[in-house]
Amino acid sequence: MVTRLTTQDASFYFLEASSTPMHVGSLAIFRKPRSGLSYEELLRLVEERLSLVPRYRQKVREVALGLSRPVWVDDQDFDIEYHVRRSALPKPGSDAQLHDLVARLTSRPLDNTRPLWEMYLVEGLSNNRFAIFTKSHSSLVDGETAPEIGQVILDSAKTRRPMAEELWMPSPEPSETTLVAGALADILARPGEGLASLRMTLSGMASALGETVRAVGKLAAVVRTATQVAPATPLNATISRNRRFAVVKTELGDYRKIRARYGCEVNDVILAVVSGALRNWLLSRGEPVAESTTVRAMVPMSVYVDPDTDVDLGQRGEWSDPRSMVSSFLIDLPVGEPNAVVRLSHVAHAMEAHAKQSRRVTAQTLVRLSGFAPATLHAMSARVASSFSQRMFNLMITNAPGPQMPLYVGGARMLEMYPVSPLLKNQTLSIALTSYDGNVYYGLNADRDAMADVDVVAALLYQSLEELLDASR
C-alpha cells in the first residue's frame, strides 16, 4: 500500500541532519520475572503487536526530482530481527553504563532505507533488571495512524492481552516510473501542492517549516511571546551528533504537596523546579545572572478540547483523538529570581493565561485516550516544537502524564520509564518528563561536547525540588 507523507511528516523527514537525528526515544527498566524474558519472547511479542502499528512495516520512498512528497511503502524485505536488537552490559551492569549506551544509541541516525524505528533489549543490568530502549523517527509517529511502538507492547496486567493472529503480506512496491507518474498527476490536480514539494526539495527546510507552521498553528500566547528572539544562553551552541544522557527520578507526591501548599498545578511546580536547576547551573558555569535573566522554554503539552465546541482542532496543534491534542507555548523561565517560591509564583502566573485557553489532559484522561500514551505524546510534542524557529526558544521541555498503575511487558513489571526527546538545531539540551506509578521521571538528552556537565543539571533538579519542599513545610 502506498500513502503519501503529509506535509508535516515530510518536513520532519527532511529535517534529519547528521547532528540532529529526528527520532524520539524511550528507556524502560523492568524487573525480570522468575520465568525470565528472552530475546526470542520479546521478538514474538513485538511481531504480534505490529498489526496495531502497520506503519512500522513501511519505509519511506522519495520521488525523483522532488516532484512530490515522499511516500510510505511496504518493506518487501522487512526483517523483524533487524529492528528488534539485543544488547548487553558487562555484569553487573550499572545505571551509568546503561545511560552511556542510550546516549550512543541516540546519537545514531536511523537507516532511512528501512522502516524508521529500532528497539533494543538490554540485558545484564544489575539487581535482576533489564531495559528496553526504543527509538522512532518523528515523521513516523503521528499519534493516529502510528502510535509509538513502545506503547503497544505494554499491558496493564502480567498476563499478555490476546491478539488475533495476522498473516502480513506486503503490497508490491511501486516502480520509480509509477511514483513519478503519480506525482505528475498530483501536480496537475493540485498545482500549488506540487510547487510546495519542489520548494521543499530545492530550498531545504525553510519553506517546509513554513508549511508546517501554518499546518500546526500557534496559540495567540505563543505569537505574543515569540515577538522577541530568545535570550542568549549557553544552552544554544553548535552541536555535534554525539550525545550524553542523564536521568532524574522523583516522587510525584512531592509535587502534589507543593501544589496543595501554593494552590498551583503540578506542571507549574515542575517548571519551577527546572527553573531553579537552570539558575544554579548557570551560576556553576560562572554565567552572569541578574534578577531579570530568563531562559525561554518551548513547552508542548496535551490539552483537552470539548468536542461539542466549534474549535477547529486542525488549526490549534497536533492531535490524534477527536477530543484532545498537543498544544505548544513558550514560557520565560525566571532563572534570575533567587527565591524558589517567587519563581513558582512567576511560573504559575505565566501558565494561568494558557490554562484559560484550554484544559490540560490529566493522567486519568490519558489512560482512556488510546492515542495519547506517554511515548506517543512525547513524539507528537517533538513534532510540534520542531515547527518553530529555534531562535524563538532556548530549550524544549515535554511533559506527558502517564498511568499511575504498574505496566508490564511479557509479564515483566516496568519499574521506570525515561523519555528521550531529540535535540533541535543549535540547542544543547532537551528535557522530557513522564509520570508513572507514583514517580516523575526526567530524561535529559544533551550534546556530548557543549553540555558535558549534564549530570550537574540532573543533580541540581533534585536540589531545586528539595528547596521548594523545604519552603512548603
Disulfide bonds with the S-S distance in Angstrom:
none
